[in-house]
Amino acid sequence: PHALTVELREVTEFKGLYVYQRQYEERGRVKGYRVEISLDGKTWQLQDQGDLWSHDNRQEVRFPEPVKAKFYRFTALGNFSGDDVASLAELTIIR
């Protein structure tokens, strides 16, 4: 798995993540993912896990309810190309 941990400037309430896959090429596009949040960067809470689509359009990873966190971690659990590459074009929070 490949993980990306993001530290926000302050504790922020958000509802999920917008995900943009790698553009114009399927290699490395994330299929299976996991999203965790944390207030301190040490203790993590699972918010969502699932599969993305392999296309260029924005995808939404929505949490069951809004959360407050200072950190979020997006982990790529697998990809569409069957190798050990993971890539994203953009990853942002949904407020």
FENQUIPE-V215916 format. One record per residue. N is the residue number from 1. RES is the residue in one small letter. PSI is psi as a letter, one per 20 degrees, with the letter a starting at -180 (NA if undefined). OMEGA is omega in whole degrees, 0 to 359 (* if undefined). NEAR is the number of other C-alpha atoms within 12 Angstrom. Layout:
BEGIN
{{N & RES & PSI & OMEGA & NEAR} {N & RES & PSI & OMEGA & NEAR}}
END
This chain:
BEGIN
{{1 & p & q & 175 & 20} {2 & h & p & 182 & 23} {3 & a & q & 175 & 22} {4 & l & o & 179 & 24} {5 & t & p & 181 & 23} {6 & v & p & 174 & 25} {7 & e & p & 177 & 22} {8 & l & r & 181 & 22} {9 & r & h & 181 & 11} {10 & e & r & 176 & 15} {11 & v & p & 187 & 18} {12 & t & q & 174 & 22} {13 & e & p & 176 & 23} {14 & f & r & 189 & 26} {15 & k & i & 182 & 25} {16 & g & b & 182 & 33} {17 & l & q & 166 & 32} {18 & y & p & 181 & 25} {19 & v & p & 172 & 34} {20 & y & p & 179 & 26} {21 & q & r & 172 & 31} {22 & r & p & 185 & 27} {23 & q & q & 171 & 20} {24 & y & j & 179 & 15} {25 & e & p & 183 & 18} {26 & e & h & 184 & 24} {27 & r & p & 179 & 23} {28 & g & i & 178 & 29} {29 & r & p & 185 & 36} {30 & v & p & 173 & 42} {31 & k & f & 179 & 33} {32 & g & p & 181 & 28} {33 & y & r & 173 & 33} {34 & r & p & 177 & 33} {35 & v & p & 177 & 36} {36 & e & q & 178 & 33} {37 & i & r & 180 & 38} {38 & s & q & 173 & 28} {39 & l & h & 186 & 24} {40 & d & i & 181 & 18} {41 & g & j & 180 & 19} {42 & k & g & 180 & 16} {43 & t & p & 187 & 15} {44 & w & q & 179 & 20} {45 & q & p & 178 & 23} {46 & l & p & 178 & 20} {47 & q & h & 182 & 29} {48 & d & q & 175 & 27} {49 & q & p & 181 & 24} {50 & g & b & 181 & 22} {51 & d & q & 174 & 23} {52 & l & r & 175 & 29} {53 & w & q & 178 & 23} {54 & s & n & 175 & 27} {55 & h & r & 185 & 23} {56 & d & i & 185 & 20} {57 & n & q & 177 & 18} {58 & r & p & 175 & 22} {59 & q & q & 181 & 26} {60 & e & p & 171 & 24} {61 & v & o & 184 & 32} {62 & r & p & 176 & 24} {63 & f & q & 179 & 27} {64 & p & h & 177 & 13} {65 & e & r & 179 & 15} {66 & p & q & 180 & 19} {67 & v & r & 173 & 28} {68 & k & p & 182 & 26} {69 & a & q & 173 & 31} {70 & k & h & 181 & 26} {71 & f & q & 165 & 30} {72 & y & q & 181 & 41} {73 & r & p & 177 & 35} {74 & f & p & 181 & 40} {75 & t & p & 175 & 31} {76 & a & o & 182 & 32} {77 & l & i & 180 & 28} {78 & g & r & 181 & 27} {79 & n & r & 182 & 29} {80 & f & i & 184 & 27} {81 & s & i & 174 & 18} {82 & g & j & 177 & 16} {83 & d & a & 184 & 17} {84 & d & k & 181 & 17} {85 & v & q & 174 & 22} {86 & a & p & 180 & 30} {87 & s & q & 174 & 34} {88 & l & q & 174 & 36} {89 & a & h & 184 & 23} {90 & e & q & 178 & 22} {91 & l & o & 182 & 26} {92 & t & q & 181 & 27} {93 & i & q & 173 & 33} {94 & i & o & 181 & 22} {95 & r & NA & * & 18}}
END
